[in-house]
Amino acid sequence: MLKFSIPFILFILVSCEAPQQKFNRIAWNHIDGSYNHRDLMIEDLMKNILHKGMTFKELEKTLGKPNEQTFHTKVSYELYYQFYQEESRALIIYFSKDSCITNFARIIRKRN
């Protein structure tokens, strides 16, 4: 009996993760205080929308204004944030000197 229970429990835990959604510009820019809905679109956004060479203007037209900007080399968009949680998630995007995307990644920030 125990042999069958462990795989079943693992299956349940893995399948409880929130389902991913297709990127939707209107939903992305809807501010509800937590940005949690953005994390559900991140896989589609990173795979099908963002690309190296995309300009800052194109990015801003697609995603709106970033939550943080470091000069013209890096921007970030909040993906998941809860005030009392121990982690938050963000999309970090790096730019070249001519304001084109050079790299991007989804990161998890842990609170100390």
matplotlib code that plots the C-alpha trace (Angstrom):
import matplotlib.pyplot as plt

x = [0.0, 2.8, 4.5, 1.4, 0.8, 4.1, 3.8, 0.2, 1.1, 3.9, 1.5, -1.0, 1.7, 2.9, -0.5, -1.5, 0.7, -1.3, -1.9, -0.1, -2.0, -1.4, 0.0, -2.7, -1.6, -4.8, -4.6, -0.8, -1.4, -4.3, -3.0, -4.5, -1.9, -0.1, 0.8, 0.2, -1.7, 1.5, 3.3, 0.7, 1.6, 5.4, 6.1, 4.2, 5.6, 9.2, 8.8, 6.6, 6.7, 10.0, 13.1, 16.7, 16.9, 13.5, 13.7, 12.9, 10.0, 8.6, 8.9, 7.1, 4.4, 3.8, 4.2, 3.7, 6.1, 8.4, 8.2, 11.9, 14.5, 18.3, 19.4, 18.9, 20.6, 18.0, 14.3, 12.1, 8.4, 6.9, 5.3, 4.3, 4.3, 2.5, 3.4, 3.9, 5.4, 9.0, 9.5, 8.6, 9.1, 10.2, 11.0, 14.4, 15.3, 18.8, 19.5, 22.5, 23.7, 21.4, 18.3, 17.8, 17.1, 20.2, 18.8, 15.9, 15.0, 12.4, 13.9, 12.8, 13.8, 14.0, 13.5, 16.1]
y = [0.0, 2.4, 1.9, 3.2, 6.1, 8.0, 8.3, 9.4, 12.1, 13.4, 13.5, 15.5, 18.0, 18.6, 19.0, 21.6, 24.2, 27.0, 26.5, 28.8, 31.1, 32.8, 36.3, 39.0, 42.6, 43.9, 41.4, 41.9, 45.6, 45.1, 46.2, 44.3, 45.0, 41.7, 41.2, 37.4, 37.1, 38.0, 34.9, 32.7, 34.3, 34.3, 31.1, 32.2, 35.7, 34.5, 31.8, 33.7, 37.4, 38.6, 38.2, 39.4, 42.5, 43.8, 47.5, 49.2, 51.1, 47.8, 46.3, 49.2, 49.1, 45.4, 45.3, 48.9, 50.8, 48.6, 48.5, 49.3, 50.7, 51.0, 53.7, 52.1, 48.8, 46.8, 46.9, 44.6, 43.8, 42.3, 38.8, 37.8, 39.7, 39.3, 41.7, 39.0, 36.3, 35.2, 35.4, 37.5, 36.9, 39.3, 39.4, 41.0, 42.3, 43.5, 46.0, 46.9, 50.4, 50.9, 49.9, 46.4, 43.4, 41.3, 38.8, 38.2, 35.9, 35.1, 35.4, 34.5, 36.9, 35.5, 37.8, 37.5]
z = [0.0, 0.9, -2.5, -4.3, -1.9, -2.4, -6.2, -5.8, -3.3, -5.5, -8.5, -6.4, -5.2, -8.7, -10.2, -7.6, -9.2, -10.8, -14.5, -16.9, -19.2, -22.5, -22.2, -22.2, -22.3, -20.6, -17.8, -17.4, -16.8, -14.4, -11.0, -8.0, -5.5, -5.7, -9.4, -8.8, -12.1, -14.0, -12.8, -14.5, -17.9, -17.6, -19.5, -22.6, -22.3, -22.2, -24.9, -27.4, -26.8, -25.5, -27.6, -27.7, -29.9, -28.9, -28.1, -24.9, -26.6, -28.0, -24.5, -22.8, -25.5, -24.7, -20.9, -19.8, -17.5, -15.5, -11.7, -11.4, -13.8, -13.4, -15.8, -19.3, -18.6, -16.5, -15.8, -13.6, -13.5, -10.4, -11.0, -7.5, -4.3, -1.0, 1.8, 4.5, 2.3, 2.4, -1.3, -4.3, -8.0, -10.8, -14.5, -15.0, -18.4, -19.5, -22.3, -24.5, -24.9, -27.8, -25.7, -27.1, -24.9, -24.4, -21.8, -19.5, -16.6, -14.0, -10.5, -7.0, -4.3, -0.7, 2.3, 5.1]

ax = plt.figure().add_subplot(projection="3d")
ax.plot(x, y, z, "-o")
ax.set_aspect("equal")
plt.show()
